[in-house]
Amino acid sequence: MVALELRPFARLGGLASGLLVGLEGAHSVGLSSEIAGAGATLASASLRLAGQVGWLFATRDEVFAAGPVLGGGYDGFSLEANDVFASSGYAYARAGVAARVVLAGDALALGVGAGYRLTFGTGDLAAAFGTDGTAWGLDVRGELSGALGFGLSYAARVGYERYALAFEGGPGTLAEGRSGSDAALHLQLLVGWQIP
């Protein structure tokens, strides 16, 4: 995973310091999936891309900040061809909120966030379980992050995402579906470098 967080006006103070820009991407390496009860293993791959722009409004002492974030991204999980399940892919626009509490200066902060995802497609799922399909999603996350005096930065994150699915139009290529859900739990440890 590669992540970039920019706070271009953080040192200026005041409202300008609240601008936040974030980009991240991740791709699996050596991932496989097993079909329960069949003993078959399928080559698999996951891809995550996300970007956001937000504005965090801070208290006078800058210990607490919160505000809106807008962004978008793509979550994809692909499986090699099989007759049990289909690959999924969700391009989405996201509207959310984020908050941050400073616990120990630059060395430690707690961040939380949540958002709604408006999706544009479901990958191969729609054709697999109907003639058309729609989805929407929610996500929550929390992290502990900080930077040491010589520039080393870190973050420990936990996040949960859930997409609600609806299918229509009769049987698809695998089965006839009406509704479903797709969820993921992410645990991430990031180490990087902070540029003053």
C-alpha positions, -999 to +999 in steps of 0.1 A: +000+000+000+011+035-008-004+065+009+001+103+007-014+129+030-009+166+024-017+194+047-002+222+026-011+251+050-008+233+083+019+257+096+000+288+088-026+285+115-062+297+112-087+284+087-061+278+060-045+251+081-075+229+078-071+219+042-064+181+039-056+161+007-052+124+008-043+097-018-038+060-014-036+028-034-031-009-027-028-040-048-026-076-035+004-099-040+000-137-042-036-137-031-058-168-037-094-178-027-108-212-018-143-224-027-157-238+006-164-275+004-150-279-031-113-278-023-106-256-054-083-226-052-088-196-075-062-170-084-075-137-069-064-100-068-076-070-050-072-033-060-080-002-039-076+034-050-089+064-031-086+101-029-102+128-008-101+165-001-114+179+032-114+208+055-109+202+093-120+230+115-098+231+147-103+244+182-083+274+192-056+253+209-056+229+178-061+198+200-093+188+182-103+192+146-133+180+126-149+186+093-163+173+060-144+153+034-153+146-003-136+121-025-139+090-046-122+058-054-124+022-066-126-011-047-121-043-068-118-080-061-112-102-091-114-140-093-103-162-121-132-177-142-155-200-122-191-211-119-196-202-082-190-165-077-182-134-097-156-106-095-167-073-079-157-037-087-171-006-072-162+029-085-176+054-060-180+090-049-178+095-012-191+121+012-180+119+048-167+134+080-134+132+097-121+141+132-087+142+148-076+146+184-040+154+193-028+131+222+009+139+224+020+167+201+032+156+167+041+122+182+005+108+186-030+116+174-062+097+172-082+100+139-117+087+131-140+090+101-171+077+084-186+081+050-214+073+025-204+058-009-225+064-040-214+036-064-212+035-102-214-002-110-208-036-093-183-052-117-194-087-128-218-091-099-248-075-117-246-099-147-240-129-124-271-125-103-295-106-126-296-084-157-289-053-136-276-044-102-270-015-080-251-008-048-243+018-021-218+017+007-208+029+041-174+030+058-159+037+092-122+039+102-100+047+131-062+053+133-034+062+156-007+082+138+022+105+145+056+116+135+089+116+153+113+145+155+136+133+128+108+128+103+097+092+106+059+090+104+036+061+112-001+051+112-019+021+125-054+019+109-085-002+112-114+002+087-146-014+078-166-011+046-199-025+036-218-024+003-255-032+001-264-049-032-297-052-051-303-072-083-332-073-107-343-086-141-343-123-135-316-150-134-280-140-142-251-161-155-247-178-121-280-176-103-310-154-096-303-129-068-324-102-052-301-086-026-268-091-009-239-075+008-202-072+004-180-063+034-143-059+042-123-053+073-089-037+068-059-036+092-030-015+081+004-005+095+021+024+075+056+037+080+068+067+060+085+101+061+071+135+070+084+165+051+082+196+073 
